[in-house]
């Protein structure tokens, strides 16, 4: 059956083969990050509600997990900030009780962890991956373009509180956007905050795909290495593109799978080969058709060619 709220498994740089659970309408978020691979936020909000009912998501999981594809974990992510959904606690509880063999992860920008209810709802996850890019309020505004009611101080407080209460692992992502948060002053501020939060590991990340704003470019390997040295945390990973061997099964509706995947993130042909189980030539043929329809376009980032849904990017850095 086609799934409306599940996607993948996706070959992730951070999480291996990850089955995605998307609990939100497209681009519903608390931030409008300049580096977001899903494009500009169309609904900037702090309104938590059951945008998509748990009762609509759980039957899809039941169906898929009756004959599961190969995957390393199930990840709440997709096209917005997953903690905006009040269904997240119910779906995590279902997985914890009915399918504990699959580790559950939550990819979050960390903006709502200051709310006790949010911390309680995601407490059944095995792994939470929040993001912290800066401790400077102006840099925070320029990178994340947050909802005006959010404050960086409140977000930092939430991360510290969550670490005290959460029994699972926390992998803190530090996303580098040169030159906004790559100076020594910026990184030393982050180092102090990371010491307060005390995550289980830190993951240094940077742009790897087409994103919301064309002026954003990836940090170099020298910049990543320097950041690792200044942050001085153990363990800390410098993320590189996933290169896991293909083990996914052939998709029965590959065209739909490709559309659903590209709706949420740009992908290379190699990514889509791993996701669909098709040969490279078959994937290329499907992509050619989508490009001819004007649905998809190819963009170069570094030494990679990514396919993504067509969208407009006009904003300049301020």
Backbone as a ProteinNet text record, in pm:
[ID]
protein_1_A
[PRIMARY]
XXXXXXXXXXXXXXXXXXXXXXXXXXXXXXXXXXXXXXXXXXXXXXXXXXXXXXXXXXXXXXXXXXXXXXXXXXXXXXXXXXXXXXXXXXXXXXXXXXXXXXXXXXXXXXXXXXXXXXXXXXXXXXXXXXXXXXXXXXXXXXXXXXXXXXXXXXXXXXXXXXXXXXXXXXXXXXXXXXXXXXXXXXXXXXXXXXXXXXXXXXXXXXXXXXXXXXXXXXXXXXXXXXXXXXXXXXXXXXXXXXXXXXXXXXXXXXXXXXXXXXXXXXXXXXXXXXXXXXXXXXXXXXXXXXXXXXXXXXXXXXXXXXXXXXXXXXXXXX
[TERTIARY]
84.7	0	88.4	43.3	119.9	103	208.4	205	210.9	122.9	116.5	210.4	241.9	315.2	447.7	484.2	611.7	691.1	823	906.8	1039.7	1098.9	1224.8	1204.4	1298.3	1415.4	1511	1560.7	1652.9	1793.3	1890.5	2030.3	2077.7	2092.1	2124.9	2271.2	2334.2	2472.9	2484.5	2379.6	2386.5	2327.7	2230.6	2150.3	2143.1	2228.7	2222.9	2097.2	2035.6	1909.3	1796.9	1726.3	1629.1	1491.9	1391.7	1253	1199	1152	1103.4	956.1	920.8	781.9	760	665.8	639.2	500.5	494	367.9	311.9	363.9	326.6	294.5	212.2	201.1	335.8	358.5	488.4	532.3	655.8	725.1	646.7	601.6	543.7	652	702.1	822	826.7	908.6	933.9	1046.4	1126.3	1237.9	1214.1	1290.9	1296.7	1444.5	1512.8	1659.2	1708.6	1816.7	1872.7	1928.5	1964.7	2027.1	1931.3	1801.1	1707	1695.8	1712	1706.6	1564	1464.2	1324.5	1277.2	1362.1	1323.3	1267.1	1217.7	1167.8	1045.1	1033.7	917.3	795.8	685.9	562.2	464.7	483.2	400.6	492.6	529.2	617.1	529	539.2	441.6	501.9	439.1	465.9	342.4	243.1	116.4	128.1	127.8	133.1	-8.8	-27.1	-155.4	-135.3	-241	-233	-261.7	-161.2	-176.3	-217.6	-155.4	-189.3	-215.4	-328.7	-369.4	-281.8	-251.8	-178.2	-253.8	-386.2	-470.1	-456.6	-402.8	-376.9	-235.2	-144.8	-5	19.3	-36.2	-9.3	-50.3	-167.2	-197.7	-96.2	-40	64	187.3	226.5	339.9	310.3	187.9	150.7	163.4	116.5	122	266.1	346.1	484.3	565.9	547.9	629.8	586.9	474.2	436.5	533.4	588	690.2	794.4	876.7	961.7	1077	1112.2	1235.2	1354.5	1473.8	1591.7	1600.8	1624.3	1643.7	1717.6	1785.6	1858.3	1773.8	1679.4	1596.3	1478	1386	1270.8	1290.5	1280.5	1316.3	1200.1	1167.5	1065.7	1135.1	1102.4	1167.4	1073.5	1123.2	1037.3	1046.4	931.1	925.2	893.8	931.2	906.2	962.1	924.6	972	878.2	922.5	831.9	769.4	834.7	776	659.2	629.5	505.6	382.8	401.8	290.5	262.9	139.9	102.5	77	86.4	72.8	202.5	312.9	442.7	454.1	397.4	403.4	327.7	209.7	128	198.2	258.5	324.3	451.5	525.4	643.5	603.4	494.6	447.9	411	343.1	307.6	433.5	534.1	656.6	728.4	731.1	800.3	736	603.4	531.3	524.5	493.6	466.5	589.4	686	802	931.1	961.4	1079.8	1211.3	1205.6	1328.6	1381.9	1300.6	1344.2	1372.4	1497.9	1527.1	1454.9	1398.5	1326.5	1410.8	1423.3	1500.6	1411.3	1443.1	1371.5	1473.1	1459	1540.8	1467.5	1524.9	1456.2	1550.6	1495.2	1577.4	1593	1526.2	1541.8	1467.2	1386.2	1326.5	1214.7	1158.5	1043.7	1075.2	1201.3	1235.8	1221.2	1203.1	1176.7	1036	950.8	815.9	818.5	774.6	778.1	699.5	585.7	503	577.8	652.7	730.2	836.6	905.8	1009.7	949.6	830.9	764.5	723.5	670.9	619.7	729.6	848.6	954.5	1045.7	1007.4	1092.7	1102.7	1008	1013.6	1110.2	1163.8	1261.6	1389.1	1461.6	1591.7	1702.2	1681	1782.9	1715	1765.7	1716.6	1835.4	1813.7	1921.6	1882.4	1907.2	1877.5	1992.6	1963.8	2062.8	2094.4	2221.5	2263.7	2372.7	2349.4	2446.7	2524.5	2473	2534.4	2478.5	2551.1	2497.5	2485.6	2503.2	2491	2353	2277	2138.3	2125.4	2216	2208.3	2241.6	2342.4	2375.8	2260.5	2200.7	2084.4	1972.9	1945.1	1839.7	1873.1	1999	2037.4	2035	2073.2	2076.9	1937.8	1864.2	1739.7	1613.6	1619.6	1501.5	1380.3	1389.6	1290.4	1158.6	1058.4	933.5	968.4	909.6	951.6	934.8	850.2	830.2	937.1	1024.8	1129.9	1251.9	1316.1	1442.7	1549.4	1671	1782.4	1805.4	1791.1	1811	1715.6	1589.3	1489.7	1524.4	1573.9	1610.1	1728.1	1827.9	1941.9	1897.2	1807.3	1753.6	1684.5	1607.8	1537.2	1631.9	1740.7	1839.1	1902.3	1933.8	1993.9	1893.8	1768.5	1665.2	1641.5	1638.1	1612.6	1724.8	1848.6	1960.7	1946.2	1899.2	1884.7	1778.5	1674	1557.5	1558.4	1623.7	1610.4	1702.7	1647.8	1726.6	1795.7	1760	1823.4	1947.4	1989.6	2108.8	2071.5	2159.3	2145.4	2268.8	2247.4	2354.8	2329.5	2413.9	2394.1	2458.9	2377.6	2428.3	2472.8	2593.9	2643	2655	2566.7	2562.8	2638.3	2745	2830.5	2782.2	2763.8	2722.8	2826	2934.2	3037.6	2982.7	3021.8	3111.9	3035.5	2903.4	2819.6	2857.8	2890.5	2916.8	3047.1	3144.8	3270.7	3389.9	3365.9	3476.6	3515.3	3633.9	3677.7	3583.5	3539.9	3449.2	3319.6	3262.6	3138.8	3160.3	3268.7	3291.3	3326.4	3395.8	3424.1	3296.1	3203.8	3073.5	2998	3002.1	2938.2	3002.9	3134	3203.9	3153.6	3131.3	3080.3	2938.6	2855.5	2717.7	2713.1	2797.2	2800.5	2841.4	2934.4	2974.9	2856.7	2771.1	2652.5	2550.7	2531.7	2429.7	2474.1	2602.3	2661.2	2592.6	2591	2532.4	2619.7	2565.9	2643.6	2748.2	2718.7	2816	2776.7	2874.1	2852	2879.3	2795.9	2815.3	2826.6	2942	2966.2	2912.8	2821.7	2756.4	2768.3	2748.2	2745.3	2664	2647.8	2561.4	2608.9	2513.6	2546.1	2448.7	2343	2236.9	2189.6	2116.2	2053.6	1966.8	1963.2	1895.9	1809.1	1755.6	1657.4	1713.8	1840.2	1899.8	2026.3	2030.6	2139.5	2275.4	2277.6	2406.7	2477	2405.6	2466.8	2560.6	2680.6	2775.3	2834.8	2886	2936.2	3067.7	3092.2	3222.8	3323.6	3445.4	3551.8	3595.1	3670.5	3721.7	3817.5	3892.3	3979	3896.5	3785.6	3698.4	3634.7	3595.9	3537.4	3640.5	3763.3	3867.8	3900.8	3904.7	3932.1	3820.6	3695.1	3582.4	3590.1	3625.4	3638.9	3744.3	3855.5	3962.4	3917.2	3845.8	3802.8	3693.4	3600.6	3491.9	3544.5	3649.8	3722.8	3629.2	3550.6	3455	3481.7	3454.5	3474.3	3350.4	3288.2	3326.7	3263.5	3330.5	3278.9	3306.4	3203.8	3214.5	3209.9	3290.7	3275	3198.3	3079.2	2992.6	3033.2	3028.7	3051.3	2934	2923.9	2809	2803.2	2679.2	2660.2	2704.4	2776.1	2821.5	2793	2684.2	2651.3	2615.8	2644	2608.6	2457.6	2415.3	2273.1	2216.2	2105.2	2037.3	1886.6	1842.3	1698.3	1632.4	1506.5	1434.1	1381.3	1351.9	1295.7	1160.9	1138.8	1011.7	907.5	786.1	680	626.7	635.5	589.4	703.4	807.8	929.7	907.7	823.8	799.8	740.2	641.8	581.3	682.5	765	866.4	963.3	1006.3	1099.5	1034.8	910.9	840.9	829.6	788.1	770.2	902.4	1008.6	1139.7	1189.8	1178	1225.6	1140.8	1016.7	933.5	995	1070	1122.7	1271.4	1346	1488.6	1546.2	1640	1708.8	1792.9	1807.6	1882.8	1966.7	2076.5	2152.8	2090.1	2134.2	2089.6	2129	2249.4	2295.7	2204.9	2160.4	2066.1	1939.4	1884.8	1757.8	1772.5	1890.1	1916.1	1905.5	1966	1961.1	1818.6	1742.3	1607.9	1510.4	1516.5	1417.9	1458.2	1588.7	1633.6	1643	1618.3	1627.4	1771.8	1796.4	1926.8	1942.9	2067.1	2094.7	2028.4	2031.6	1970.4	1820.7	1754.7	1610.1	1575	1654.5	1631	1653	1760.6	1789.9	1675.9	1617.4	1506.7	1385.1	1354	1241.6	1266.6	1389.5	1422.5	1414.4	1456.9	1446.5	1301.2	1211.8	1070	1016.7	1056.8	1012.7	1070.1	1194.2	1253.7	1179.5	1142.7	1068.5	931.8	871.5	742.5	755.6	879.7	900.8	880.3	872.8	850.1	981	1086.7	1215.5	1323.5	1426.7	1542.5	1669.4	1779	1909.4	1989.6	2058.2	2143.6	2275.3	2383.2	2516.3	2550.8	2597.8	2647.7	2780.8	2889.8	3021.8	3046.4	3081	3107.1	2988.9	2871.7	2753.5	2645	2561.4	2444.4	2321	2236.7	2118.7	1992.5	1893.2	1762.6	1667.1	1591	1500	1378.4	1271.7	1153.7	1186.8	1125.1	1149.6	1093.4	1170.3	1126.1	1207.4	1160.9	1226.8	1307.6	1431.1	1517.4	1566.7	1518.5	1552.4	1618.4	1607.8	1653.1	1805.1	1857.7	2001.2	2035.6	2161	2200	2188.5	2150.5	2138.7	2243.4
-119.4	0	124.6	233.6	358.7	420.2	480.8	539.4	691.4	757.3	903.2	966.7	894.2	954.3	885.4	784.9	714.9	733.6	736.9	746.8	677.2	629.9	558.5	407.3	336.1	385	467.9	574.8	668	639.3	644.3	628.8	760.5	763.6	885.7	887.3	1004.7	1016.6	990.9	1018.9	1011.7	883.1	824.1	720.1	590.8	574.6	453.2	451.7	332.3	323.3	353.1	463	516.1	527.2	462.5	478.6	608.3	698.6	827.5	825.8	894.5	917.3	1068.3	1114.3	1257.5	1287.5	1366.2	1393.1	1531.6	1599.1	1738.9	1765.5	1867.5	1918.2	1975.5	1979.9	2020	2156.6	2163.4	2282.8	2359.6	2285.7	2344.4	2339	2455.8	2455.3	2578.1	2567.6	2681.1	2769.3	2716.1	2788	2799.8	2888.7	2898.3	2902.6	2791.6	2787.1	2811.1	2887.8	2917.8	2793.1	2690.4	2571	2453.9	2474.8	2362.5	2299.8	2168.4	2097.1	2083.7	2112.9	2106.8	2238.4	2341.3	2470.2	2563.7	2681	2780	2729.7	2770.7	2737.1	2813.5	2741.6	2804.5	2829.3	2758.7	2780.5	2790.9	2914.5	2940	2952.3	2856.9	2850.5	2789.2	2820	2750.4	2672.7	2663.8	2600.6	2449	2386.5	2241.5	2184.9	2090.8	2021.4	1892	1813.4	1686.4	1712.3	1766	1800	1677.9	1565.2	1436.3	1339.6	1274.5	1192.3	1068.4	1036.5	912.6	792.9	798.7	690.1	670.5	770.2	756.2	706.3	730.2	691.3	547.7	510.3	377.8	263.6	267.6	158.4	146.5	257.3	250.2	177.7	209.5	140.6	-8.1	-40.7	-181.4	-257.4	-195.5	-261	-279.5	-174.4	-182.3	-279.2	-274.9	-357	-502.9	-533.5	-674.1	-745.5	-671.4	-724	-613.8	-591.3	-471.8	-478.5	-364.9	-355.7	-352.1	-365.7	-349.5	-205.3	-186.6	-52.4	-62.9	45.7	52.1	108.2	196.8	260.2	329.9	376.8	455.8	596.6	694.7	832.1	927.7	1006.6	1111	1235	1267.7	1381.1	1431.1	1444.8	1482.7	1628.4	1693	1825.1	1936.1	1920.7	2024.7	1982.9	2055.9	2025.8	1923.7	1798.3	1692.1	1714.5	1790.2	1810.7	1908.2	1969.6	2047.7	1957.2	1829.8	1735.5	1674.6	1687.6	1624.9	1475.3	1425.4	1280.9	1206.8	1278.5	1212.1	1118.2	1157.2	1072.8	942.3	949.5	829.5	733.4	785.3	697.6	637.4	715.8	661.1	552.3	571.6	469.9	341.5	354.6	236.1	159.5	230.4	162.8	99	167.7	117.3	-11.4	-17.8	-133.8	-246.7	-211.7	-314.8	-355.4	-265	-293.9	-242.4	-288	-235.5	-275.1	-367.8	-409.9	-302.3	-201.3	-94.1	31.5	73	195.7	315.1	399.1	518	642.2	726.4	849.7	968.5	1082.3	1206.2	1310.9	1356.7	1466.8	1597	1682	1803	1921.9	2040.1	2160.6	2204.7	2135.3	2162.7	2285.2	2346.8	2475.9	2467.6	2347.7	2335.3	2251.3	2217.4	2133	2204.3	2335.4	2407.9	2378.5	2315.8	2279.2	2139	2128.9	2000.8	1893.6	1932.1	1835.5	1774.9	1855.8	1805.8	1706.9	1743.3	1654	1519.8	1522.3	1398.5	1314.6	1378.4	1304.6	1231.7	1288.7	1221.8	1137.4	1119.6	1045.7	897.4	843.7	702.4	676.9	780.9	761.6	701.3	629.9	576.5	680	767.6	863	992.7	1104.9	1236.1	1314.7	1379	1450.4	1597.1	1680	1822.9	1896.6	2018.7	2101.2	2225.3	2262.7	2388.7	2447.1	2565.7	2625	2740.5	2801.6	2922.9	2954.6	3036	3091.7	3243.4	3295.3	3438.2	3466	3554.7	3577.6	3629.2	3716.2	3769.2	3661.9	3580.7	3470.9	3371.6	3343.4	3254.9	3306.4	3435.6	3494	3481.6	3504.6	3502.5	3361.4	3261.6	3124.2	3060.7	3079.1	3003.4	3082.2	3214.5	3297.1	3241.3	3237.4	3166	3240.7	3171.7	3237.3	3347.9	3465.3	3578.7	3557.6	3464.7	3441.8	3351.7	3295.4	3206.9	3287.4	3244.6	3305.8	3198.6	3234.3	3140.9	3097	3188.1	3154.5	3043.8	3054	2952.4	2817.3	2819.6	2695.1	2627.3	2705.2	2648.8	2588.3	2656.9	2605	2471.3	2460.9	2336.7	2221.3	2247.4	2142.1	2089.7	2180.4	2139.8	2058.2	2103.4	2030.5	1891.8	1884.7	1756.4	1657.4	1704.1	1615.5	1558.2	1638.9	1592.3	1483.7	1491.8	1403.9	1282.7	1290.6	1189.3	1071.2	950.4	830.7	772.6	820	770.1	850	836.4	906.7	1038	1136.6	1264.8	1286.5	1299.9	1334.9	1478.3	1568.5	1710	1745.6	1795.1	1839.2	1984.9	2010.9	2147.3	2168.5	2248.7	2269	2396.6	2383.6	2497.5	2567.2	2699.5	2783.3	2894.9	2870.9	2974.2	3098.4	3217.6	3248.3	3279.7	3250.2	3300	3242	3113.4	3053	2973.6	3014.8	2940.7	3016.7	3134.8	3208.6	3143.4	3173.7	3120.8	3164.2	3290.8	3340.4	3259.7	3235.7	3157.3	3016.4	2952.5	2813.3	2799	2897.1	2890.9	2907	2990.6	3000.6	2868.9	2802.3	2672.2	2569.6	2577.4	2480.9	2487.8	2609.3	2626	2570.2	2595.9	2546.6	2394.9	2335.4	2189.8	2126.4	2188.2	2136.8	2137.5	2241.1	2248	2141.1	2120	2025.4	1881.2	1853.6	1721.6	1612.3	1627.2	1521.9	1396.9	1288.7	1165.4	1174.4	1251.7	1277.8	1405.6	1463.4	1581.7	1541.7	1590.2	1562.2	1694.2	1715.3	1835	1812	1899.7	1882.8	2011.4	2001.3	2119.6	2086.3	2182.2	2165.8	2050.4	1962.2	1848.1	1835.9	1920	1911.8	2052.1	2067.7	2197.5	2239.4	2369.3	2414.3	2537	2596	2703.4	2828.7	2860.9	2983.9	2953.8	3007.2	2974.2	3025.1	3126.6	3181.9	3095.1	2999.8	2912.8	2814.2	2797.7	2701.9	2617.2	2499.6	2410.4	2457.8	2418.7	2438.7	2344.7	2390.3	2305.5	2204.1	2104.7	2007.2	2073.3	2174	2247.1	2319.4	2381.5	2449.9	2350.7	2234.5	2132.1	2083.2	2062.1	2014.5	2119.1	2244.9	2350.5	2359.8	2349.3	2352.2	2236.6	2119.1	2003.3	2030.1	2090.7	2119.3	2218.3	2323.5	2426.9	2374.6	2296	2244.9	2148.3	2073.3	1994.1	1906.9	1823.9	1734.7	1593.2	1497.5	1356.8	1276.4	1200.7	1188.5	1297.9	1333.8	1428.7	1372.8	1373.8	1319	1431.7	1419.9	1503.5	1419.6	1465.3	1383.8	1391.4	1277.2	1269.8	1196.9	1203.3	1144.8	994.5	943.1	800.3	717.4	607.9	518.9	372.9	347.8	210.5	126.7	-3	-88.3	-99.1	-122.7	-134.5	-263	-251.3	-368	-348.5	-236.2	-211.6	-302.4	-332.6	-414.8	-329	-393.9	-322.7	-262.9	-137	-71.4	-111.8	-137.8	-177.5	-58.5	58.8	180.1	281.6	255.5	334.5	480.7	510.1	650	726.7	666.2	730.8	744	640	644.6	760.3	775.6	883.5	1019.3	1036.7	1164.4	1195.9	1096.8	1119.1	1151	1084.7	1110.2	1249.2	1288.6	1420.1	1532.6	1503.1	1603.2	1646.3	1553.5	1579.6	1613.7	1565.6	1595.4	1571.9	1656.3	1629.2	1501.6	1431.2	1305.2	1293.1	1219.4	1180.2	1054.1	1020.1	893.4	777.4	785.5	676.9	662.6	776.4	770.9	695.6	731.4	674.2	527.7	487.4	345.3	267.4	321.1	252.5	247.5	354.7	362.7	271.9	270.5	196.9	53.6	24.4	-107.9	-127.2	-20.2	-28.6	-14.9	-55.2	-30.7	118.4	163.2	304.5	354.8	274.1	315.7	334.2	247.2	259.4	386.5	416	539.5	661.6	658.2	771.2	793.4	684.9	697.2	760.6	719.9	779.6	927.4	961.1	1101.7	1185.4	1128.4	1200.6	1235	1140.7	1166.5	1276.8	1276.4	1381.2	1516.6	1516.8	1643	1695.5	1604.8	1645.7	1703.8	1651.7	1703.2	1837	1878.1	2002.3	1990.5	1866.9	1843.5	1847.5	1796.9	1779	1849.3	1896.1	1952.8	1902.4	1905	1862.1	1984.7	1976.5	2084.7	2026.3	2099.4	2056.7	2120	2037.8	2084.4	2015.3	2092.6	2032	1940.5	1814.3	1720.1	1627.8	1662	1577.9	1646.8	1566.4	1616.4	1565.6	1657.8	1624.5	1655.7	1571	1592.5	1640.9	1744.6	1801.4	1858.7	1880.5	1944.4	2087.9	2137.4	2275.6	2370.7	2474.8	2578.2	2702.4	2814.1	2941.7	2979.3	3028.9	3076.8	3213.4	3315.6	3451.3	3534	3490.9	3575.9	3584.4	3699.9	3722.1	3726.9	3701.3	3709.4	3852.2	3864.1	3996.7	4013.6
0	0	0	-63.1	-54.6	83.8	132.1	266.4	256.9	328.7	325.5	427.1	534.8	645.4	676.3	595.1	609.5	481.1	492.5	373.9	398.5	289.6	299.9	307	369.3	443.1	357.4	418.8	356.8	407.6	317.2	357.4	417.7	549	621.7	663.2	654	699.8	849.1	923.1	1069.2	1126.2	1055.9	1117.9	1037.2	937.5	857.3	772.2	754.5	682.6	780.7	754	850.2	785.7	845.3	802.9	862.4	777.8	824.1	859.1	967.9	1006.9	1007.2	925.4	909.5	963.6	1070	1139.7	1110.9	1008.6	986	839.6	812.7	675.6	633.4	503	450.5	502.1	552.9	599.8	706.2	806.9	927.4	1033.4	1076.1	1159.3	1248.4	1352.2	1442.3	1390.7	1297.3	1235.7	1084.5	1023.5	878	839.4	864.3	855.7	713.5	702.7	570.5	504	583	527.9	510.8	533.9	534.4	396	390.2	263.4	210	295.5	250.6	189.5	192.3	136.7	243	202.2	297.7	374.1	500.4	581.8	531.9	513.9	468.5	583.5	695.7	813.7	935.7	970.5	1085.3	1208.6	1300.6	1408.9	1535	1648.2	1774.9	1820.6	1735.4	1769.7	1765.6	1881.7	1890.2	1882.2	1791	1780.1	1701.2	1692.8	1621.6	1473.1	1404.9	1264.4	1182.9	1212	1151.4	1265.7	1263.5	1378.2	1392.6	1517.8	1543.8	1488.3	1490.6	1440.4	1289.7	1219.4	1076	1047.7	1140.6	1121.8	1167	1280.1	1337.6	1244.6	1176	1082.2	968.3	923.3	820.8	874.7	997.6	1058.7	1076.9	1119.5	1136.6	1005.3	897	766.8	720.7	729.4	682.3	767	897.7	986.9	989.2	925.2	909.9	815.2	718.3	626.3	608.4	709.4	711.6	612.1	552.6	474.3	569.3	512.5	595.9	644.1	774.3	829.4	961.7	995.9	1122.1	1235.1	1199.5	1301.6	1236.8	1320.2	1277	1329.3	1240.7	1275.6	1250.3	1351.4	1337.7	1282.4	1157.9	1092.4	985	861.9	751.9	716	704.2	642.2	741.7	866.5	966.4	1101.1	1206.5	1341.1	1406	1425.4	1469.2	1606.5	1694.7	1827.9	1825.3	1710.7	1698.9	1700.2	1667.3	1661.2	1798.1	1844.1	1971.2	1954.2	1831	1807.9	1834.4	1849.7	1856.1	1975.5	2089.3	2208.2	2189.2	2124.2	2101.8	2006.8	1901.6	1804.4	1865	1940.2	2008.1	2108	2178.6	2273.8	2200.7	2086.8	2006.6	1966.3	1915.3	1873.6	1991.4	2104.2	2222.5	2273.2	2267.2	2319.2	2216.7	2090.4	1989.9	1908.6	1892.3	1807.5	1871.8	1992	2061.4	1994.2	1899.1	1830.2	1737.1	1704.6	1616.8	1700.2	1712.3	1787.7	1724.1	1808.9	1762.7	1788.8	1686.9	1697.1	1664.2	1724.4	1695.7	1651.4	1526.8	1475.2	1504.4	1586.6	1630.8	1628.6	1606.6	1618.6	1763.8	1855.5	1998.5	2048	1962.3	1997.7	2099.2	2121.8	2212.8	2336.2	2357.4	2471.6	2604.8	2603.6	2728.6	2780.8	2697.4	2740.6	2802.3	2925.7	2995.6	2920.4	2864	2793.4	2675.1	2603.6	2490	2538.5	2645.5	2697.6	2739	2797.7	2839.1	2719	2615.5	2500.2	2423.9	2417.5	2340.8	2429.4	2554.4	2648.5	2614.4	2533.7	2494.6	2378.6	2318.3	2210.7	2267.2	2183	2222.2	2200.9	2102.8	2062.9	2020.2	2070	2027.9	1974.6	1857.6	1790	1772.6	1874.6	1862.1	1794	1751.3	1681.8	1764.6	1766.2	1826.8	1737.9	1683.8	1591.8	1652.4	1760.1	1812.2	1950.4	2026.7	2151.5	2138.8	2018.6	1992	1933.9	1996.5	1957.7	1814.1	1770.6	1635.3	1532.2	1559.7	1469.2	1462.5	1575.9	1583.4	1492.3	1498.1	1414.8	1266.6	1231.3	1090.3	1031.4	1111.3	1061.1	1060.6	1169.9	1186.7	1154.7	1154.4	1128.2	1203.7	1338.6	1419.5	1432	1482.9	1522.6	1621.7	1608	1691.6	1841.8	1883.3	2026.7	2087.3	2006.2	2057.4	2098.7	2206.6	2247.4	2257.3	2222.5	2230.5	2374.5	2469.2	2610.8	2654.2	2611	2647	2584.3	2461.3	2393.1	2463.2	2502.1	2574.8	2707.3	2775.4	2902.6	2879.7	2770.2	2740.6	2713.7	2643.8	2616.6	2745.7	2836.8	2964.1	3046.3	3051.5	3126.1	3066.7	2935.6	2870.8	2900.8	2900.7	2933.5	3074.3	3167.7	3306.1	3317.6	3234.2	3249	3157.4	3043.4	2939.8	2965.1	2956.9	2983.1	2861.4	2741.3	2620.3	2584.2	2458.8	2413.8	2344.6	2360.1	2291.5	2206	2075.4	1983.3	1937.6	1977.7	1948.5	1815.3	1722.4	1593.4	1601.4	1555.6	1536.6	1385.9	1330.4	1185.2	1152.1	1072.5	1040.2	913	922.5	810.1	796.3	720.8	708.7	636.6	681	792.9	921.3	923.8	1032.7	1168.7	1175.4	1306.8	1309.7	1229.8	1223.6	1282.2	1338.9	1400.4	1532.7	1580.7	1710.4	1822.2	1818.4	1922.8	1924.4	1806.3	1797.5	1852.7	1811.5	1849.8	1997.3	2054.2	2197.7	2279.2	2230.2	2296.4	2291.4	2177	2164.2	2256.1	2269.4	2354.3	2498.6	2548.6	2685.3	2697.6	2595.7	2599.8	2592.9	2510.6	2499	2631.8	2701.2	2832.5	2929.3	2921.7	3008.2	2971.7	2842.5	2796.5	2818.1	2800	2819.9	2736.6	2604.3	2520.1	2519.1	2465.6	2455.9	2345.9	2241.1	2136.8	2064.9	1995.9	1912.7	1768.5	1677.8	1536	1460.3	1400.1	1320.5	1179.7	1138.8	1010	929.7	800	714.2	591.1	502.7	386.2	298.9	261.7	176.2	60.1	59.5	-40.4	-75	-184.2	-210.2	-92.2	-63.8	58.6	30.7	138.7	125.9	60.6	87	34.9	-45.6	-166.5	-258.1	-211.8	-122.7	-79.7	24.2	83.4	184.1	114.6	170.8	114	226.5	194	298.5	358.3	482.3	544.1	478.3	464.2	409.7	515.8	472.5	568.2	667	623.8	716.6	822.3	780.2	876.7	972.3	922.7	1009.3	1111.5	1065.2	1155.8	1261.6	1221.7	1318.8	1422.1	1375.5	1468.2	1567.5	1518.8	1607.4	1713.8	1674.3	1769.4	1875.7	1834.9	1930.5	2022.8	1970.1	2053.6	2158.5	2125.7	2224.6	2307.4	2237.4	2303.5	2256.7	2343.7	2309.3	2350.3	2255	2114.1	2028.1	1921.4	1823.5	1684.2	1598.7	1464.1	1361.5	1257.4	1138.8	1037.9	1001.3	917.3	771.2	705.3	561.6	499.6	367.5	299.7	323.6	342.3	367.3	247.7	277.3	169.7	204.2	277.6	317.2	194.7	196.3	82.9	67.3	-55.8	-82.7	-25.1	53.5	106.2	101	46.3	40.5	-62.8	-42	-137	-251.7	-366	-480.3	-441.1	-470.4	-438.5	-541.5	-494.2	-586	-664.5	-609	-677.4	-672.2	-752.8	-741.8	-773.1	-873.2	-907.7	-791.8	-723.3	-606.6	-493.9	-476.3	-371.2	-394.5	-520.5	-552.9	-529.8	-573.6	-551.5	-402.6	-323.6	-180.3	-112.5	-156.3	-96.4	-131.1	-258.4	-299.8	-242.9	-208.4	-141.4	-9.6	52.8	186.4	188	87.2	86.1	-53.1	-97.1	-223	-211.8	-322.4	-322.6	-449.5	-438.3	-555.5	-614.8	-735.2	-794	-703.1	-644.7	-556.4	-434.4	-377	-265.3	-305.9	-423.2	-467.7	-506.3	-553.7	-578.2	-447.3	-340.7	-210.7	-155.6	-177.4	-121.5	-195.6	-329.7	-408.1	-438.8	-439	-478.7	-628.8	-706.2	-852.1	-898	-1023.2	-1082.8	-1111.9	-1120.8	-1144.1	-1272.5	-1378.8	-1504.6	-1493.4	-1414.6	-1396.3	-1320	-1216.4	-1140.6	-1229.4	-1308.9	-1397.5	-1496.8	-1547.2	-1642	-1576.3	-1454.3	-1382.2	-1354.5	-1317.4	-1291	-1418.2	-1531.1	-1657.5	-1687.3	-1659.1	-1681.6	-1592.2	-1465.4	-1373	-1410.7	-1460.5	-1507.6	-1630	-1721.2	-1840.7	-1804.1	-1696.7	-1651.8	-1580.3	-1550.6	-1478	-1328.4	-1279.4	-1136.1	-1058.5	-1122	-1054.7	-1135.7	-1066.8	-1135.1	-1068.9	-1143.7	-1092.4	-1052.1	-936.1	-889.3	-842.3	-868.1	-825.3	-691.5	-597.8	-468.5	-445.2	-443.1	-430.6	-548.7	-519.1	-627.9	-653.4	-599.2	-615.5	-696.5	-764.2	-835.6	-762.9	-717.7	-639	-718.4	-701.8	-762.8	-654.8	-687.3	-588.6	-659	-580.4	-635.8	-671.8	-778.1	-818.8	-715	-680.9	-589.1	-613.3	-560.5	-582.3	-460.4	-482	-373.2	-411.7	-342.9	-384.5	-275.6	-150.3	-40.4	-32.4	-5	12.4	160	197.5	338.5	388.2	515.1	574.8	682.8
[MASK]
++++++++++++++++++++++++++++++++++++++++++++++++++++++++++++++++++++++++++++++++++++++++++++++++++++++++++++++++++++++++++++++++++++++++++++++++++++++++++++++++++++++++++++++++++++++++++++++++++++++++++++++++++++++++++++++++++++++++++++++++++++++++++++++++++++++++++++++++++++++++++++++++++++++++++++++++++++++++++++++

